[in-house]
Amino acid sequence: MGSNEEVMVTAEPSVQDGSFMVRGRALFSDVPGKIMVTPVRDSSVFVGATATSSSSRHVFTLGVLQYMSTVLLLFFFAVVKTRMLLLEARKETNIQDTENTFYVLILPVLDGQFRTTLQGTPDNELKFCTESGDPDVQTTKLTEPVFINSGDNPFKLMRDSIKILEKHKGTFRHIENKQLPEHVDWFGWNTWNAFYTNVDPQGIIRDLKSCPPKFLTIDEGWQNLMPSYDEDATKELARLLNFEENEKFKGSSLDKLGNNLRDFIKTIKQKYGLKYVYTWHASVGYWGVVLPESEVMKKYNPKIQAVVQSPGNLTHIICPTLDKIQPVIHPKILNFYKDYHSYLASCGVNGVKVDVQNVLELPGAGYGGRVSLTRQYLGALEDSVMENFNANNLICSMSLNSDFIYSAKKVAAARATEDFMPNELTFRTLHVAAAAFNSLLLGEIVVPDWDMFYSDHFTAEFHGAARALSGSAVYVSDKPGSNNFDIIKKLVLPDGSILRARHAGRLTQDCLFNDPVTDGNSLLKIWNLNKLSGVIGVFNCQRAGVWPPVRGSIYYPVPGSGTPISGCVSALDADSLEEVAGENWRGDCAVYAFFSESLKTMLKDTKFQVALEYLKCEVFTVSPIRVFGEYLRFAPIGLLDMYNSGGALEAMNYENNQSECKIKVNMRGRGRF
């Protein structure tokens, strides 16, 4: 090629001579001829394919991933239902050459009535599977099942991609365009780990006396059920009898607390200063769904039917409880939700936690498929919540499938991880790491809910610090009297509010392609922003477990887990710090370490070492040093006794006249500033 010739490199991906090209580099080779590429906007495209015959399920090969010069660092589990793939591409010659690094995001999305997932093979092939979940819903051509985009910053790439999809698909909304639930900024208590299904009013009262929260979730155990036994004589198939509370929450059992759920909620709100009370229910009523013979339920025309699962479901880990469910379909699901929530609202309930939403993956046959069924249920649920509670007070749980993610128009809070299980050895660090990974995607669509935790537990400091960085609601599930107020006071202000960070807590850029749980040498770093500063949490999550987390998996200590693991931290780990620093920032930062109570000043790109033992963490507040006038350099840290110190800072104003300079800082809470 002559020296004066120019090579045209376009950001928009395309297929050239059998290779899938992104920014002039071959991302995949051996791309089949049936693959179609359709431009969307900027550098993004949809990838589709055409099959030779009509079917409700297709598996297409996208190509062979090219490792040598294109993808050096790859974080990808070769499972059959992968819902996001982020690739880092950089020149092989210089592993530290960040200027020539870019990121490729591959999102399997929804295409009409079909949902898509990715799957890898031992030969480095990347495939995508599209299925409707209904044998009668078939196609030969899919034009928009996979979305691909590239960018220089992985977090901006994720945000921009979700906004492009939001506008193009029109089936969901970005978190910026949603009303947040009212509970997310207040300290809460959930009854689950304290009582499980044995919750009762007296137990709730004991805990409210012990540690009064501002929002309460009465989890599973309050509903009026009809037991239904399976062959193992378990009660997992109990069915919802009506909308009322069970005998524990009404009648003489309440003693002086009233005669029913309405009286009970009114009493505890008045006596203990509760602002919000939510109740739990499953998306289909209960785990065993509803009792079709019930006089209350007959009006919704429910019926029990055998499940015809799609092949895709059978290749993945399914919650064992779901194996015993024969879902009851509510053709009048909107009426069902409205009547249910109307009754709850009349009792003083302010919102609902709706669980078991992934059950809608199972019964799509005969109802237009899983995507159509999910949209019917989720749309009805969103409308009912807004109508009956006059707010978007909804927490979705067991809802991480893409059917939900790309159909969520109003819901703005959803669980980001498996349950907090205090007695499961392999979950103690997997829980935090999984939430941080999942929040990369989920945080652009909802406020990721990192679930409850025990404040009186040997992992409490670890989980508490993680919740402070999560951008999520903060709530515990302590048993009555088992409260560690030293932990709680680091999260909660005296008025019951929390210092919630602005975004979803996500992994720092240099941690995206490490395994902070099982590789034995990587620390987990999570970043977030407040209004005036950044915050970085560093966690030693190393513990041998299983990805994804499976209850009862065998725990093997990571070799050398008794010795500290070291890693580097920089102020710039708090991505987009310049957005909150303002025009008076020159690049210097004050960095305050919460646990060691040490303060350093440094250039924004200076790196320093951190060493942590297993289940230990450190939280750094990163405050840009603003320069005012000729001599004044100022960096507010915040409330030093809070994990997220900078979350207390609301605004800063500088005034300069001939006699004096003034800096005014508006803040929340009280304590050491």
Secondary structure, DSSP 8 states (H G I E B T S, - for coil): --TT------SS-EEETTEEEETTEEEEES--TTEEEEE-STT-EEEEEEEEEEESEEEEEEEEE-TTTTEEEE-----TTB--EEEEE--TT-TT-GGG-EEEEEEE-EETTEEEEEEE-TT-EEEEEEE-S-TT--EEEEEEEEEEEEESSHHHHHHHHHHHHHHHH-SS--GGGS---TTTTB-EEESHHHHGGG--HHHHHHHHHHS--SEEEE-SS-EEEE----TT--STT-EEEEEEE-GGGSGGGGGGG-SSHHHHHHHHHHHH---EEEEEEETTBSTT-B-TT-TTTGGG--EE------HHHHTS---GGGGG---EE-TTHHHHHHHHHHHHHHTT--EEEEE-GGGGGS--TTTT-HHHHHHHHHHHHHHHHHHHHSS--EEE-S--SHHHHTT-SS--EEE-SS---TT-TTHHHHHHHHHHHHHHHHTTTSEEE---B-SSSTTHHHHHHHHHHHSS--EE---TT---HHHHTTTB-TTSBB---SS--EE-GGGTTS-TTTSSS--EEEEEE-SS-EEEEEE----B--SS--TT---B--TTTTS-EEEEEEGGGSTTTHHHH-TTEEEEEEEEETTTTEEEEEETT-EEEEEE-TT-EEEEEEEEEEEETTTEEE-----TTSTTGGGGEEEEEEEE-SS-EEEEEEE-S-S--
